[in-house]
Amino acid sequence: MLVRHQTLAGAAAALDINYTTVARRIRRAETTLDHLLFERLADGYRPTEAARVVASHAEKMETSEFDLRRYLQGADTELTGHLTITAPQLLISSFLAPVLDEFDRKYPQIELRVLATNDVLDLTRLEADLAIRISQNPGDTLKGLRLLKQENASFASPSLARQIQADPMAMIDWIVYDAFPNVPNGVSHEYPNNRVRFRFDDMVAMLGAAQAGLGVVRLPMFLGRASSGLVNVPVLRPQPYSDIWVVGHPDVWPSEKARAFREVLVAFCKLHRGDFKS
């Protein structure tokens, strides 16, 4: 871990232990192997050639362990035990919560763990069994199923929507995401005056700012429709947005627990396709 993460703090964070414990384990390994593994320098630990050889063998052992664990999970035919899924926070709160409820009621012997994050977790390393992702490319090495095609559009608070309707020529303030810092392309010619008022690095914060009436925000249709205090405004015509997928590692995909979750998820998505497009 220290070779991979380069610092005691990085290795400790990856292992969820104290950095002093990492240092103690390195001393123990050096004593056992009778080899110096790391040079202690003023700016940190520098791996020796021996450490790099040890790390290479350890990585092969780790890969074999994950291969075995994925195989065993994929071959599991029991509807009991643990199942870990991951999905973006806003997708869970605005759409997937009923799926989780139905699955838990239908399969009470399965302990469902939900990792709510926008991070792309490593399914090869079993950070999750299934991932629900909003993406045009959910992972070339994964097995996947497209759940929904969707669009995005512009949304605002009801009071701001009334102002826009009353005076389409007035300046329209936008709330935008940091990665896309400009007024979105495709604004209707009926609303010619637009400017960015706020830039955010977090979708939850953007949503709250729009609900507070601070500006117009571009959102996926399902999220804008599901968010209280927001209404669709025709400033930005509906546009194609990234699809929603469920993906898993090919080794884990056949497991009975993963199949059961996908069955509930797919059925729910089929019933609510209309929420995602105009």
C-alpha positions as CSV (number, residue, x, y, z in Angstrom):
1,M,0.0,0.0,0.0
2,L,2.8,2.4,0.7
3,V,4.4,1.8,-2.7
4,R,1.0,2.4,-4.3
5,H,0.0,5.5,-2.3
6,Q,3.5,6.8,-1.9
7,T,3.0,8.3,1.6
8,L,2.2,7.0,5.1
9,A,-0.9,9.1,5.2
10,G,-2.1,7.9,1.8
11,A,-1.5,4.2,2.7
12,A,-3.2,4.7,6.1
13,A,-6.3,6.3,4.5
14,A,-6.6,3.4,2.1
15,L,-6.3,0.9,4.9
16,D,-8.4,3.0,7.3
17,I,-5.8,2.8,10.0
18,N,-3.4,5.2,11.7
19,Y,-0.2,6.1,9.8
20,T,1.8,5.0,12.8
21,T,0.4,1.6,12.4
22,V,1.6,1.5,8.8
23,A,5.1,2.5,9.9
24,R,5.1,-0.2,12.6
25,R,3.9,-2.9,10.1
26,I,6.7,-1.9,7.6
27,R,9.3,-2.3,10.4
28,R,7.9,-5.7,11.2
29,A,8.0,-6.7,7.5
30,E,11.6,-5.6,7.2
31,T,12.5,-7.6,10.2
32,T,10.7,-10.7,8.9
33,L,12.2,-10.5,5.4
34,D,15.6,-9.2,6.7
35,H,15.6,-6.6,3.9
36,L,15.4,-2.8,3.9
37,L,12.1,-2.0,2.1
38,F,12.0,1.8,2.5
39,E,14.6,4.5,2.8
40,R,13.6,7.0,5.5
41,L,14.1,10.5,4.0
42,A,13.2,14.0,5.2
43,D,10.4,14.1,2.7
44,G,9.0,10.7,3.4
45,Y,9.6,7.0,2.6
46,R,11.3,6.0,-0.6
47,P,10.8,2.3,-1.7
48,T,13.9,0.2,-2.4
49,E,14.0,-2.2,-5.3
50,A,13.2,-5.0,-2.8
51,A,10.0,-3.1,-1.9
52,R,9.0,-2.8,-5.5
53,V,9.4,-6.6,-6.0
54,V,7.4,-7.3,-2.9
55,A,4.7,-4.9,-4.0
56,S,4.5,-6.6,-7.4
57,H,4.0,-10.0,-5.9
58,A,1.5,-8.6,-3.4
59,E,-0.5,-7.0,-6.3
60,K,-0.7,-10.4,-8.1
61,M,-1.9,-12.0,-4.9
62,E,-4.5,-9.2,-4.5
63,T,-5.7,-9.6,-8.1
64,S,-6.1,-13.4,-7.6
65,E,-8.1,-12.8,-4.4
66,F,-10.5,-10.4,-6.2
67,D,-10.8,-12.9,-9.1
68,L,-11.8,-15.6,-6.6
69,R,-14.2,-13.4,-4.7
70,R,-16.0,-12.2,-7.8
71,Y,-16.3,-15.8,-9.0
72,L,-17.9,-16.9,-5.8
73,Q,-20.3,-14.0,-5.8
74,G,-21.3,-14.6,-9.3
75,A,-22.0,-18.3,-8.6
76,D,-24.1,-17.5,-5.5
77,T,-27.7,-18.8,-6.0
78,E,-29.0,-17.7,-2.5
79,L,-31.3,-14.8,-1.9
80,T,-29.6,-14.1,1.4
81,G,-26.6,-12.2,2.5
82,H,-25.1,-8.9,1.4
83,L,-25.6,-6.9,-1.8
84,T,-23.9,-3.5,-2.3
85,I,-25.1,-1.1,-5.0
86,T,-23.9,2.4,-5.8
87,A,-25.7,5.3,-7.4
88,P,-25.6,9.2,-7.5
89,Q,-27.1,10.8,-4.4
90,L,-29.8,12.8,-6.3
91,L,-30.9,9.8,-8.3
92,I,-31.5,7.9,-5.1
93,S,-33.4,10.6,-3.4
94,S,-35.5,11.7,-6.4
95,F,-36.1,8.3,-8.1
96,L,-34.6,5.1,-6.7
97,A,-36.0,5.2,-3.1
98,P,-39.1,3.3,-4.1
99,V,-36.9,0.6,-5.8
100,L,-35.0,0.2,-2.5
101,D,-38.2,-0.1,-0.5
102,E,-39.7,-2.7,-2.9
103,F,-36.6,-4.8,-3.0
104,D,-36.3,-4.8,0.8
105,R,-39.9,-5.9,1.2
106,K,-39.6,-8.6,-1.5
107,Y,-36.2,-9.9,-0.3
108,P,-36.0,-9.3,3.5
109,Q,-33.2,-11.8,3.9
110,I,-30.8,-9.7,1.7
111,E,-29.0,-7.0,3.5
112,L,-28.8,-4.1,1.0
113,R,-26.0,-1.6,1.3
114,V,-26.3,1.6,-0.7
115,L,-23.3,3.8,-1.5
116,A,-24.6,7.2,-2.5
117,T,-21.8,8.8,-4.5
118,N,-21.1,10.4,-7.9
119,D,-17.7,8.7,-7.8
120,V,-17.1,5.9,-10.3
121,L,-16.4,2.9,-7.9
122,D,-14.1,0.1,-9.0
123,L,-16.4,-3.0,-9.5
124,T,-13.4,-5.1,-10.4
125,R,-12.2,-4.6,-6.8
126,L,-15.7,-5.2,-5.5
127,E,-16.3,-1.7,-4.2
128,A,-19.9,-2.4,-5.2
129,D,-21.8,-5.3,-6.8
130,L,-23.9,-3.2,-9.1
131,A,-23.6,0.4,-10.1
132,I,-26.3,2.7,-11.5
133,R,-24.6,5.3,-13.6
134,I,-25.6,8.3,-15.6
135,S,-23.2,8.1,-18.5
136,Q,-22.8,7.7,-22.3
137,N,-20.0,5.2,-21.6
138,P,-20.7,3.3,-18.3
139,G,-17.6,1.1,-18.6
140,D,-16.3,-0.9,-21.5
141,T,-15.2,-3.9,-19.4
142,L,-18.5,-4.1,-17.5
143,K,-21.7,-5.9,-18.3
144,G,-24.5,-3.4,-18.5
145,L,-28.1,-2.7,-19.2
146,R,-29.5,0.7,-20.4
147,L,-32.4,1.6,-18.1
148,L,-33.5,4.9,-19.4
149,K,-32.9,7.6,-22.0
150,Q,-33.4,11.0,-20.7
151,E,-33.4,14.7,-21.4
152,N,-32.6,17.9,-19.5
153,A,-34.3,21.3,-19.5
154,S,-34.5,24.5,-17.6
155,F,-36.2,24.9,-14.3
156,A,-36.9,27.8,-11.9
157,S,-38.9,28.7,-8.8
158,P,-42.6,29.5,-9.5
159,S,-42.0,33.2,-8.7
160,L,-39.1,33.5,-11.1
161,A,-41.0,31.5,-13.7
162,R,-43.8,34.1,-13.5
163,Q,-41.3,37.0,-14.0
164,I,-39.9,35.3,-17.0
165,Q,-43.3,34.7,-18.5
166,A,-44.3,38.4,-17.8
167,D,-41.1,39.8,-19.4
168,P,-39.3,37.5,-21.8
169,M,-36.9,40.3,-22.7
170,A,-35.6,40.8,-19.2
171,M,-32.2,39.5,-18.1
172,I,-32.3,35.9,-17.0
173,D,-29.9,34.8,-14.3
174,W,-28.5,31.3,-14.6
175,I,-27.0,28.9,-12.0
176,V,-24.4,26.7,-13.7
177,Y,-22.1,23.8,-12.8
178,D,-18.4,24.6,-12.6
179,A,-17.5,22.1,-15.3
180,F,-19.8,23.9,-17.7
181,P,-19.4,27.5,-16.7
182,N,-21.3,29.3,-19.4
183,V,-25.0,29.8,-20.2
184,P,-26.1,26.5,-21.8
185,N,-26.3,26.2,-25.6
186,G,-29.8,26.0,-27.1
187,V,-31.5,28.8,-25.2
188,S,-34.7,29.8,-27.1
189,H,-34.4,33.0,-29.2
190,E,-37.6,34.2,-27.4
191,Y,-35.4,34.8,-24.3
192,P,-32.4,36.7,-25.7
193,N,-30.8,38.1,-22.5
194,N,-29.0,35.6,-20.4
195,R,-26.1,35.7,-18.0
196,V,-24.4,33.5,-15.4
197,R,-25.1,34.6,-11.9
198,F,-23.7,31.7,-9.8
199,R,-21.3,28.9,-10.5
200,F,-21.4,25.8,-8.2
201,D,-19.3,22.7,-7.8
202,D,-22.2,20.7,-6.4
203,M,-25.6,19.7,-7.8
204,V,-27.3,19.6,-4.4
205,A,-26.3,23.2,-3.8
206,M,-27.4,24.2,-7.3
207,L,-30.8,22.7,-6.7
208,G,-31.2,24.5,-3.4
209,A,-30.2,27.8,-5.0
210,A,-32.7,27.4,-7.8
211,Q,-35.4,26.5,-5.3
212,A,-34.6,29.7,-3.4
213,G,-35.3,31.7,-6.6
214,L,-31.7,32.7,-7.3
215,G,-31.8,31.8,-10.9
216,V,-32.6,29.3,-13.7
217,V,-30.9,25.9,-13.6
218,R,-30.5,23.2,-16.2
219,L,-31.5,19.8,-14.7
220,P,-32.4,16.3,-15.9
221,M,-36.1,16.2,-16.5
222,F,-36.8,13.7,-13.8
223,L,-34.9,15.7,-11.2
224,G,-36.5,19.0,-12.0
225,R,-40.0,17.4,-12.0
226,A,-39.3,15.6,-8.7
227,S,-37.9,18.7,-6.9
228,S,-40.4,20.7,-4.9
229,G,-40.4,24.4,-5.5
230,L,-39.3,24.1,-9.1
231,V,-41.3,24.3,-12.4
232,N,-40.2,23.8,-16.0
233,V,-39.6,27.1,-17.8
234,P,-39.2,27.2,-21.6
235,V,-36.0,29.2,-21.7
236,L,-34.1,26.0,-22.7
237,R,-35.8,23.5,-24.9
238,P,-35.4,19.9,-23.7
239,Q,-32.2,18.4,-24.9
240,P,-30.7,14.8,-24.9
241,Y,-28.8,14.0,-21.7
242,S,-26.7,11.0,-20.7
243,D,-28.5,7.7,-20.3
244,I,-29.0,5.8,-17.1
245,W,-27.4,2.3,-16.9
246,V,-27.1,-0.5,-14.4
247,V,-23.7,-2.1,-14.7
248,G,-21.7,-4.9,-13.0
249,H,-18.6,-6.9,-13.4
250,P,-19.2,-9.9,-15.8
251,D,-18.2,-12.3,-13.0
252,V,-20.7,-10.9,-10.5
253,W,-23.6,-10.1,-12.9
254,P,-25.1,-13.7,-12.9
255,S,-25.5,-13.9,-9.1
256,E,-29.1,-14.4,-7.9
257,K,-29.1,-11.4,-5.7
258,A,-27.9,-9.1,-8.5
259,R,-30.5,-10.6,-10.8
260,A,-33.2,-10.0,-8.3
261,F,-32.3,-6.4,-7.8
262,R,-32.1,-5.8,-11.5
263,E,-35.6,-7.3,-12.0
264,V,-37.1,-4.9,-9.5
265,L,-35.2,-1.9,-10.9
266,V,-36.0,-2.6,-14.6
267,A,-39.7,-3.0,-13.8
268,F,-39.8,0.3,-12.0
269,C,-37.9,2.1,-14.7
270,K,-40.3,0.8,-17.4
271,L,-43.3,2.3,-15.4
272,H,-41.6,5.7,-15.1
273,R,-40.0,6.3,-18.5
274,G,-42.2,9.3,-19.1
275,D,-40.6,11.2,-16.2
276,F,-37.3,11.4,-18.0
277,K,-38.3,12.9,-21.3
278,S,-40.6,15.7,-22.5
